[in-house]
């Protein structure tokens, strides 16, 4: 019998969706983890704990969709038990990302800002879209989320731009425009974040020149889209050596296994 899959933040909105996705995929057993004082009504009647270090089994898997403040305790628990980690939490600081990289030298970690299978397929296709830049098209990125989302731009917007332009392109990004001299400058990339009502998630890359506009868009119809890749990620990380993996690694592995 496999070790329990620990869902950290299981009583949260995303945590509940993770539990449902794992159950639908036939993965388990599942144990939820929530900090003391948090809402503790367990999703789908799974057993709950507030002690992550005790709950994690040697070689087991932890899935985390909680909050960046949990990162250090999460990594300490996973490292102590030589476990595996699937993490979809966004908004970490550079220090926390560095900590994740160091932990990945000892344990396998799948880290992604978006576990939507649709977004991951777009990320696979994005390198082919660089021809628009070669052809002189301007590029703008638009992301729209519900009013309560804290971080901006979204992790998914950052991932889309990095996949298209590479990690060194941040210096050319302009976040919104304001003032009498706010016209577009050569080579810049406009990034625009909108917080609106209950929008689940909407991302668009807009390529344009003087004569035409090309739009690549992903629209999440409900939050279940954001956990559709969690079950494949859990299957993937169970059998991997230490390292920092992305959902693209998971998708490539799934494609290779199917051929």
Residue frames relative to the residue before (quaternion, step in Angstrom):
aa qw qx qy qz dx dy dz
X 1.0000 0.0000 0.0000 0.0000 0.00 0.00 0.00
X 0.4703 -0.6800 0.4856 0.2840 3.58 -0.92 0.92
X 0.5694 -0.5645 0.4701 0.3691 3.55 -1.26 0.53
X 0.6084 -0.5675 0.3929 0.3917 3.62 -1.09 0.58
X 0.3656 -0.6679 0.5979 0.2505 3.54 -1.21 0.62
X 0.2254 -0.7828 0.5687 0.1140 3.57 -0.66 1.11
X 0.1455 -0.7717 0.6149 0.0720 3.56 -0.76 1.06
X 0.2051 -0.7948 0.5632 0.0948 3.56 -0.32 1.27
X 0.7817 0.1970 -0.1934 0.5592 3.56 -0.74 1.08
X 0.2018 0.8508 -0.4696 0.1224 3.56 1.18 0.59
X 0.6900 0.4833 -0.2953 0.4507 3.61 1.09 -0.52
X 0.5307 0.6218 -0.4098 0.4047 3.57 1.28 -0.05
X 0.7136 -0.4560 0.3111 0.4312 3.55 -1.30 0.22
X 0.7103 0.4227 -0.2630 0.4975 3.59 0.87 -0.89
X 0.6149 0.5695 -0.3475 0.4205 3.58 1.01 -0.75
X 0.6448 0.5163 -0.3157 0.4669 3.57 1.01 -0.79
X 0.6456 0.5059 -0.3213 0.4734 3.57 1.03 -0.74
X 0.6120 0.5448 -0.3436 0.4589 3.58 1.07 -0.74
X 0.6427 0.5204 -0.3210 0.4616 3.57 0.91 -0.92
X 0.6659 0.5014 -0.3054 0.4604 3.59 0.89 -0.90
X 0.6611 0.5129 -0.3109 0.4508 3.59 0.94 -0.88
X 0.6532 0.5079 -0.3135 0.4659 3.58 0.97 -0.81
X 0.6594 0.5023 -0.3082 0.4669 3.58 0.98 -0.83
X 0.6455 0.5204 -0.3221 0.4569 3.58 0.97 -0.82
X 0.6891 0.4633 -0.2691 0.4879 3.57 1.14 -0.67
X 0.4940 -0.6821 0.4171 0.3416 3.60 1.26 -0.05
X 0.4860 0.6579 -0.4344 0.3773 3.58 1.21 0.48
X 0.3482 0.7165 -0.5481 0.2549 3.54 -1.03 0.77
X 0.5116 0.0132 -0.8150 -0.2719 1.50 -2.47 -0.34
X 0.3362 -0.7437 0.5531 0.1675 3.57 -1.25 0.51
X 0.0612 -0.7588 0.6479 0.0259 3.54 -1.07 0.88
X 0.2887 -0.7614 0.5569 0.1635 3.57 -0.88 0.97
X 0.1339 -0.7747 0.6128 0.0799 3.54 -1.18 0.64
X 0.0597 0.7736 -0.6278 0.0614 3.56 -0.97 0.95
X 0.5350 -0.6244 0.4604 0.3345 3.55 -1.11 0.71
X 0.6291 -0.5223 0.4150 0.3989 3.56 -1.25 0.43
X 0.7936 0.3084 -0.2337 0.4696 3.56 -0.97 0.87
X 0.5685 0.5821 -0.3903 0.4309 3.58 1.24 -0.19
X 0.6462 -0.4720 0.3989 0.4479 3.55 -1.29 0.20
X 0.1460 -0.8643 0.4810 0.0174 3.58 -0.49 1.16
X 0.3753 0.7041 -0.5200 0.3050 3.58 1.16 0.27
X 0.3315 -0.7986 0.4600 0.2018 3.61 -0.34 1.18
X 0.4471 -0.6769 0.5066 0.2919 3.59 -1.00 0.75
X 0.8643 0.0264 -0.0251 0.5016 3.56 -0.97 0.87
X 0.5925 -0.6411 0.3448 0.3451 3.56 1.08 0.79
X 0.3274 0.7264 -0.5418 0.2674 3.61 0.95 0.74
X 0.5627 -0.5745 0.4501 0.3881 3.61 -1.15 0.44
X 0.2117 -0.7928 0.5661 0.0784 3.55 -1.10 0.79
X 0.0310 -0.7670 0.6401 0.0316 3.54 -1.31 0.47
X 0.2924 -0.7279 0.5801 0.2192 3.57 -1.26 0.31
X 0.6417 0.5006 -0.3091 0.4920 3.59 1.32 -0.04
X 0.2464 -0.8176 0.5050 0.1254 3.57 0.03 1.32
X 0.6589 0.5344 -0.3253 0.4177 3.59 0.87 -0.91
X 0.6780 0.4737 -0.2935 0.4794 3.57 1.01 -0.77
X 0.6740 0.5304 -0.3007 0.4170 3.58 1.00 -0.80
X 0.6464 0.5406 -0.3356 0.4211 3.58 1.00 -0.76
X 0.2564 -0.7673 0.5725 0.1331 3.56 -0.81 1.04
X 0.6215 -0.5334 0.4143 0.3971 3.55 -1.20 0.52
X 0.8368 0.1427 -0.1269 0.5132 3.54 -0.77 1.05
X 0.4930 0.6746 -0.4243 0.3490 3.59 1.27 0.05
X 0.4525 -0.6673 0.5253 0.2721 3.55 -1.35 -0.04
X 0.1313 -0.7492 0.6448 0.0750 3.53 -1.09 0.86
X 0.1314 -0.7593 0.6333 0.0718 3.57 -0.98 0.92
X 0.0598 -0.8310 0.5527 -0.0208 3.57 -0.69 1.11
X 0.1095 0.7347 -0.6625 0.0970 3.55 -0.82 1.13
X 0.3360 0.7805 -0.4662 0.2460 3.58 0.79 0.97
X 0.6891 -0.4119 0.3657 0.4710 3.60 -0.30 -1.27
X 0.6063 -0.5894 0.3786 0.3764 3.63 -1.02 0.68
X 0.5869 0.5955 -0.3754 0.4001 3.61 1.09 -0.57
X 0.6549 0.5154 -0.3128 0.4556 3.61 1.21 -0.39
X 0.4316 0.7617 -0.4306 0.2194 3.58 1.26 -0.30
X 0.6945 0.4881 -0.3046 0.4320 3.61 0.75 -0.97
X 0.6716 0.4789 -0.2998 0.4792 3.61 0.86 -0.92
X 0.6185 0.5572 -0.3307 0.4445 3.56 1.03 -0.81
X 0.7072 0.4574 -0.2683 0.4677 3.59 0.79 -1.02
X 0.6188 0.5421 -0.3480 0.4496 3.59 1.01 -0.74
X 0.6661 0.4987 -0.3028 0.4647 3.60 0.96 -0.85
X 0.6672 0.4997 -0.3047 0.4607 3.58 0.93 -0.89
X 0.6694 0.4963 -0.3041 0.4616 3.59 0.91 -0.88
X 0.6460 0.5453 -0.3301 0.4200 3.58 0.94 -0.87
X 0.7728 0.3301 -0.1682 0.5153 3.60 1.08 -0.70
X 0.3906 -0.7257 0.4768 0.3057 3.59 1.28 0.17
X 0.2834 0.7799 -0.4969 0.2539 3.54 1.00 0.94
X 0.4525 -0.6388 0.5377 0.3131 3.56 -1.34 -0.23
X 0.1844 -0.8068 0.5576 0.0643 3.56 -1.12 0.70
X 0.0791 -0.7262 0.6813 0.0472 3.53 -1.13 0.88
X 0.0184 0.8424 -0.5342 0.0675 3.59 -0.44 1.18
X 0.0825 -0.8085 0.5827 -0.0011 3.52 -0.77 1.14
X 0.3950 0.7106 -0.4815 0.3274 3.57 1.27 0.25
X 0.1599 -0.7873 0.5894 0.0846 3.59 -0.98 0.84
X 0.6778 0.5217 -0.3586 0.3740 3.55 -1.34 0.15
X 0.3750 0.7316 -0.4948 0.2816 3.61 1.20 0.30
X 0.4909 -0.6265 0.5160 0.3167 3.56 -1.22 0.54
X 0.6654 -0.4795 0.3730 0.4339 3.57 -1.28 0.21
X 0.6123 0.5466 -0.3464 0.4543 3.59 1.09 -0.70
X 0.6702 0.4886 -0.2953 0.4742 3.59 0.97 -0.83
X 0.6271 0.5177 -0.3383 0.4736 3.60 1.04 -0.70
X 0.6280 0.5157 -0.3300 0.4803 3.58 1.02 -0.77
X 0.6342 0.5243 -0.3278 0.4642 3.58 1.02 -0.78
X 0.6259 0.5256 -0.3273 0.4743 3.59 1.04 -0.75
X 0.6486 0.5180 -0.3216 0.4556 3.59 0.95 -0.84
X 0.6580 0.4996 -0.3150 0.4672 3.58 0.96 -0.83
X 0.6402 0.5207 -0.3281 0.4599 3.60 0.97 -0.81
X 0.6469 0.5439 -0.3164 0.4307 3.58 1.05 -0.77
X 0.5438 0.5853 -0.4114 0.4387 3.58 1.24 -0.11
X 0.7516 0.3735 -0.1906 0.5092 3.58 1.26 -0.45
X 0.7928 0.1346 -0.0623 0.5911 3.59 1.14 -0.61
X 0.4982 -0.6431 0.4751 0.3354 3.62 -1.14 0.48
X 0.0326 -0.7967 0.6025 -0.0348 3.57 -0.91 1.01
X 0.1551 -0.7252 0.6615 0.1115 3.54 -1.04 0.88
X 0.0257 -0.8053 0.5905 -0.0468 3.55 -0.56 1.23
X 0.1762 0.7776 -0.5885 0.1344 3.57 -0.79 0.99
X 0.4295 -0.6912 0.5184 0.2629 3.56 -1.09 0.73
X 0.7929 0.1175 -0.0559 0.5953 3.57 1.25 -0.30
X 0.1834 -0.8031 0.5619 0.0758 3.58 -0.72 1.10
X 0.3511 0.7248 -0.5057 0.3092 3.56 1.21 0.46
X 0.4490 -0.6907 0.4944 0.2773 3.58 -0.83 0.96
X 0.6166 0.5534 -0.3465 0.4398 3.59 1.09 -0.66
X 0.6576 0.4932 -0.3045 0.4813 3.58 0.93 -0.89
X 0.6573 0.5163 -0.3215 0.4450 3.58 0.95 -0.83
X 0.6306 0.5072 -0.3420 0.4777 3.61 1.03 -0.66
X 0.6198 0.5215 -0.3446 0.4746 3.61 1.03 -0.71
X 0.6456 0.5247 -0.3226 0.4514 3.59 0.94 -0.85
X 0.6248 0.5268 -0.3364 0.4679 3.57 1.09 -0.66
X 0.7207 0.4531 -0.2432 0.4650 3.59 1.03 -0.78
X 0.5239 0.7080 -0.3903 0.2685 3.58 1.13 -0.61
X 0.6022 0.5672 -0.4029 0.3916 3.68 0.83 -0.67
X 0.6367 0.5285 -0.3382 0.4482 3.59 1.06 -0.64
X 0.6314 0.5551 -0.3366 0.4242 3.61 1.18 -0.43
X 0.4676 0.6875 -0.4445 0.3334 3.60 1.22 -0.12
X 0.5159 0.6408 -0.4208 0.3823 3.59 1.21 -0.35
X 0.5781 0.5763 -0.3904 0.4259 3.62 1.09 -0.53
X 0.6551 0.4982 -0.3136 0.4736 3.57 0.99 -0.82
X 0.6351 0.5263 -0.3237 0.4636 3.57 1.02 -0.80
X 0.6996 0.4608 -0.2567 0.4820 3.58 1.13 -0.68
X 0.5986 -0.6298 0.3341 0.3652 3.57 1.27 0.21
X 0.3888 0.7164 -0.4935 0.3035 3.59 1.18 0.34
X 0.4347 -0.6340 0.5682 0.2936 3.58 -1.19 0.62
X 0.1999 -0.7774 0.5867 0.1075 3.56 -1.23 0.53
X 0.0260 0.7560 -0.6534 0.0279 3.53 -1.01 0.94
X 0.1850 -0.7634 0.6099 0.1051 3.57 -1.16 0.69
X 0.0756 -0.7929 0.6046 0.0060 3.55 -0.87 1.01
X 0.0328 0.7811 -0.6234 0.0114 3.57 -0.95 0.90
X 0.1121 -0.7908 0.6016 0.0130 3.53 -0.96 0.99
X 0.0677 0.7878 -0.6084 0.0688 3.57 -0.90 0.99
X 0.7032 -0.4570 0.3516 0.4159 3.53 -1.36 0.19
X 0.6858 -0.5484 0.3161 0.3593 3.53 -1.21 0.60
X 0.6950 0.5034 -0.2817 0.4291 3.60 1.12 -0.56
X 0.4744 0.6735 -0.4611 0.3298 3.63 1.18 -0.14
X 0.3680 -0.7882 0.4609 0.1758 3.55 -0.74 1.07
X 0.7782 0.3641 -0.2055 0.4687 3.59 0.67 -1.06
X 0.0217 0.7812 -0.6233 0.0288 3.55 -1.14 0.67
X 0.5013 -0.2507 -0.8241 0.0816 1.52 -1.83 1.66
X 0.6717 -0.5059 0.3506 0.4123 3.56 -1.23 0.32
X 0.6199 -0.5432 0.4132 0.3871 3.55 -1.21 0.47
X 0.6325 0.5378 -0.3331 0.4469 3.56 1.07 -0.71
X 0.6245 0.5264 -0.3364 0.4687 3.60 1.01 -0.78
X 0.6454 0.5140 -0.3172 0.4676 3.58 0.96 -0.83
X 0.6601 0.5148 -0.3058 0.4535 3.58 0.97 -0.89
X 0.6409 0.5252 -0.3235 0.4569 3.58 0.98 -0.83
X 0.6955 0.4716 -0.2791 0.4647 3.58 0.89 -0.92
X 0.6416 0.5125 -0.3334 0.4632 3.58 1.02 -0.74
X 0.6460 0.5163 -0.3227 0.4604 3.58 1.00 -0.79
X 0.6948 0.4724 -0.2705 0.4700 3.57 1.07 -0.74
X 0.8317 0.2718 -0.0848 0.4767 3.56 0.81 -1.06
X 0.4974 -0.6273 0.4520 0.3933 3.57 1.19 -0.44
X 0.6499 -0.5732 0.3425 0.3629 3.59 -1.19 0.50
X 0.6628 0.5392 -0.3144 0.4137 3.61 1.15 -0.42
X 0.5514 0.6645 -0.3709 0.3418 3.57 1.25 -0.01
X 0.4201 0.7398 -0.4584 0.2569 3.62 1.22 -0.10
X 0.6100 0.5868 -0.3556 0.3963 3.58 1.05 -0.71
X 0.6976 0.4719 -0.2693 0.4670 3.58 1.16 -0.51
X 0.5502 0.6377 -0.3940 0.3680 3.60 1.24 -0.05
X 0.1403 -0.7582 0.6332 0.0670 3.53 -1.08 0.86
X 0.2209 -0.7996 0.5488 0.1028 3.57 -0.60 1.14
X 0.8094 -0.0819 -0.0029 0.5815 3.52 -0.02 1.34
X 0.2251 -0.7581 0.5942 0.1468 3.57 -1.30 0.19
X 0.0398 0.7974 -0.5960 0.0856 3.54 -1.03 0.86
X 0.7541 0.4229 -0.2953 0.4067 3.54 -1.13 0.68
X 0.6887 -0.5208 0.3272 0.3838 3.56 -1.29 0.24
X 0.7408 0.3267 -0.2057 0.5497 3.61 1.20 -0.36
X 0.3195 0.7903 -0.4591 0.2500 3.55 0.92 0.96
X 0.3178 0.7657 -0.5023 0.2458 3.57 1.19 0.46
X 0.6076 -0.5757 0.4131 0.3587 3.52 -1.26 0.40
X 0.2282 -0.7695 0.5848 0.1171 3.56 -0.98 0.90
X 0.6618 -0.5347 0.3622 0.3807 3.53 -1.20 0.60
X 0.8547 0.1945 -0.1459 0.4586 3.56 -0.94 0.95
X 0.5650 0.6106 -0.4088 0.3753 3.60 1.16 -0.14
X 0.2688 -0.7291 0.6090 0.1592 3.53 -1.32 0.47
X 0.2598 -0.7776 0.5542 0.1438 3.55 -0.62 1.10
X 0.0772 -0.7813 0.6192 0.0132 3.58 -0.89 0.99
X 0.0315 -0.8327 0.5498 -0.0576 3.56 -0.58 1.17
X 0.1325 -0.7934 0.5932 0.0326 3.56 -0.79 1.11
X 0.0858 -0.7831 0.6159 0.0108 3.54 -0.88 1.03
X 0.1131 -0.7668 0.6285 0.0640 3.59 -0.95 0.88
X 0.1175 0.8356 -0.4973 0.2015 3.52 -0.30 1.33
X 0.8648 -0.1257 0.0882 0.4780 3.57 -0.75 1.08
X 0.7435 -0.3860 0.3064 0.4520 3.53 -0.91 -1.01
X 0.2178 0.8088 -0.5233 0.1564 3.59 1.17 0.49
X 0.4156 -0.7325 0.4879 0.2295 3.58 -0.73 1.07
X 0.7097 -0.3823 0.2744 0.5242 3.57 0.83 -0.93
X 0.0714 0.7854 -0.6051 0.1094 3.55 -0.77 1.07
X 0.0123 0.8067 -0.5880 0.0579 3.59 -0.67 1.12
X 0.0228 0.8006 -0.5977 0.0366 3.56 -0.97 0.86
X 0.1786 -0.7049 0.6745 0.1272 3.50 -1.22 0.74
X 0.1179 -0.8069 0.5786 0.0165 3.57 -0.72 1.12
X 0.0808 -0.7778 0.6231 0.0109 3.57 -0.72 1.12
X 0.1231 0.8291 -0.5365 0.0978 3.60 -0.74 0.95
X 0.0754 -0.7439 0.6580 0.0897 3.51 -1.26 0.55
X 0.7768 -0.3543 0.2235 0.4701 3.59 -1.19 -0.27
X 0.7822 0.3864 -0.1610 0.4615 3.58 1.13 -0.51
X 0.8258 0.0705 0.0012 0.5596 3.61 1.13 -0.46
X 0.2027 -0.7466 0.6223 0.1192 3.51 -1.31 0.47
X 0.1194 -0.7621 0.6339 0.0552 3.55 -1.02 0.93
X 0.1019 -0.8125 0.5739 0.0118 3.56 -0.82 1.03
X 0.1168 -0.7469 0.6524 0.0541 3.55 -0.97 1.01
X 0.0434 0.8504 -0.5139 0.1038 3.58 -0.41 1.20
X 0.0705 -0.7529 0.6516 0.0599 3.50 -1.21 0.68
X 0.0434 -0.7953 0.6045 -0.0117 3.55 -0.84 1.00
X 0.2719 -0.7586 0.5736 0.1467 3.55 -0.70 1.11
X 0.3157 -0.7738 0.5239 0.1647 3.57 -0.75 1.05
X 0.7714 -0.0649 -0.0005 0.6330 3.56 1.24 -0.41
X 0.6731 -0.5460 0.3270 0.3766 3.57 -1.23 0.42
X 0.5034 0.6429 -0.4380 0.3760 3.60 1.17 -0.25
X 0.5493 0.6130 -0.3948 0.4082 3.59 1.17 -0.49
X 0.6799 0.5303 -0.2914 0.4142 3.58 1.04 -0.76
X 0.7337 0.3600 -0.2407 0.5236 3.60 1.23 -0.15
X 0.3809 0.7583 -0.4706 0.2419 3.61 1.22 0.14
X 0.7098 0.4381 -0.2666 0.4828 3.59 1.18 -0.41
X 0.4396 0.7258 -0.4514 0.2759 3.60 1.24 -0.05
X 0.6647 0.5041 -0.3194 0.4495 3.62 0.83 -0.90
X 0.6536 0.4791 -0.3368 0.4794 3.68 0.86 -0.76
X 0.6411 0.5280 -0.3322 0.4470 3.61 1.02 -0.73
X 0.6357 0.5169 -0.3280 0.4704 3.59 1.03 -0.78
X 0.6471 0.5059 -0.3249 0.4688 3.60 0.90 -0.84
X 0.6574 0.5313 -0.2992 0.4427 3.57 0.99 -0.88
X 0.7418 0.4548 -0.2527 0.4231 3.57 0.69 -1.11
X 0.5443 0.6390 -0.3949 0.3735 3.59 1.19 -0.46
X 0.7994 0.2835 -0.1181 0.5164 3.58 1.04 -0.68
X 0.5343 0.6337 -0.4013 0.3898 3.58 1.12 0.61
X 0.5077 -0.6029 0.5249 0.3212 3.51 -1.29 0.55
X 0.6789 -0.4585 0.3477 0.4560 3.62 -1.18 0.26
X 0.3728 0.6954 -0.5489 0.2759 3.54 -1.06 0.80
X 0.4174 -0.6707 0.5482 0.2745 3.54 -1.30 0.34
X 0.0685 -0.8244 0.5610 -0.0320 3.55 -0.41 1.30
X 0.3010 -0.7246 0.5887 0.1942 3.54 -1.29 0.43
X 0.6512 -0.4823 0.3886 0.4386 3.55 -1.29 0.06
X 0.5573 0.5808 -0.4007 0.4376 3.60 1.16 -0.39
X 0.6141 0.5249 -0.3411 0.4806 3.59 1.08 -0.70
X 0.6406 0.5215 -0.3170 0.4660 3.56 1.00 -0.86
X 0.6821 0.4948 -0.2879 0.4549 3.58 0.88 -0.94
X 0.6428 0.5119 -0.3273 0.4665 3.60 0.96 -0.80
X 0.6495 0.5161 -0.3163 0.4602 3.56 1.00 -0.85
X 0.6506 0.5115 -0.3175 0.4630 3.59 0.97 -0.84
X 0.6503 0.5148 -0.3147 0.4616 3.58 1.02 -0.81
X 0.6583 0.5099 -0.3001 0.4654 3.57 1.00 -0.88
X 0.6659 0.5096 -0.3071 0.4501 3.57 0.99 -0.82
X 0.6738 0.5120 -0.2926 0.4453 3.58 1.15 -0.61
X 0.6755 0.4878 -0.2945 0.4680 3.58 1.26 -0.34
